[in-house]
C-alpha cells in the first residue's frame, strides 16, 4: 500500500500478503485501516508508518470496511457471508459482534441514521440486512 500527498509519494506500508480490498481512515488519530484478501484487517499508524495490529477478521477475503461517523466503530464484511462490528481501541480493534445471516459474501456496508444505532449490509445473495449495533 502506498500513501501519496498530492502527486508526491510519501510512504509505503507493507504487510498484507494479498490484494488490499478496502481502506478507512481516522484523520484525527493518524490511523489507517486496511482490509485484504489475506483475511486480515491491519491497523496502521500513518505518522510512524508502522502496523499497530493485525486481526484475523474473516475466514475469506475481507471485502469491505466502514467507519462510524463518530470514528469509534468499524464494521467489516467478508466473502464468508459475515460482518463484524469492532470497537476501535487505542492499540487496535476489539470485536463486539459477529453478524451471520448472509448466504454469500458481503459487498457493501453503511451506518444508518445517526451512525451509532444501526448498520446495513448488502450481500451477493441479493439481501439487504439491517442490524442493531448494540445487540448485533
GIDA-V990671 format. One record per backbone hydrogen bond with DSSP energy under -0.5 kcal/mol. CO is the residue of the C=O (numbers start at 1). NH is the residue of the N-H. If there is no record, write none. Layout:
# GIDA-V990671
co->CO nh->NH
co->CO nh->NH
This chain:
# GIDA-V990671
co->1 nh->13
co->3 nh->10
co->3 nh->11
co->4 nh->6
co->5 nh->8
co->8 nh->5
co->11 nh->3
co->12 nh->14
co->19 nh->21
co->19 nh->37
co->22 nh->35
co->24 nh->33
co->25 nh->27
co->26 nh->29
co->26 nh->31
co->27 nh->30
co->30 nh->46
co->30 nh->47
co->31 nh->26
co->32 nh->44
co->33 nh->24
co->34 nh->42
co->35 nh->21
co->35 nh->22
co->36 nh->39
co->36 nh->62
co->39 nh->57
co->39 nh->58
co->40 nh->36
co->41 nh->55
co->42 nh->34
co->42 nh->44
co->43 nh->52
co->43 nh->53
co->44 nh->32
co->44 nh->46
co->45 nh->49
co->45 nh->50
co->50 nh->45
co->50 nh->52
co->53 nh->43
co->55 nh->41
co->55 nh->57
co->61 nh->63
co->61 nh->79
co->64 nh->77
co->66 nh->75
co->68 nh->71
co->72 nh->88
co->73 nh->68
co->74 nh->86
co->75 nh->66
co->76 nh->84
co->77 nh->63
co->77 nh->64
co->78 nh->81
co->78 nh->106
co->81 nh->102
co->82 nh->78
co->83 nh->99
co->84 nh->76
co->84 nh->86
co->85 nh->96
co->85 nh->97
co->86 nh->74
co->87 nh->89
co->87 nh->94
co->89 nh->92
co->92 nh->89
co->94 nh->87
co->97 nh->85
co->98 nh->100
co->99 nh->83
co->105 nh->124
co->108 nh->122
co->110 nh->120
co->112 nh->115
co->112 nh->118
co->117 nh->133
co->118 nh->112
co->119 nh->131
co->120 nh->110
co->121 nh->129
co->122 nh->107
co->122 nh->108
co->123 nh->126
co->127 nh->123
co->129 nh->121
co->131 nh->119
co->131 nh->133
co->132 nh->136
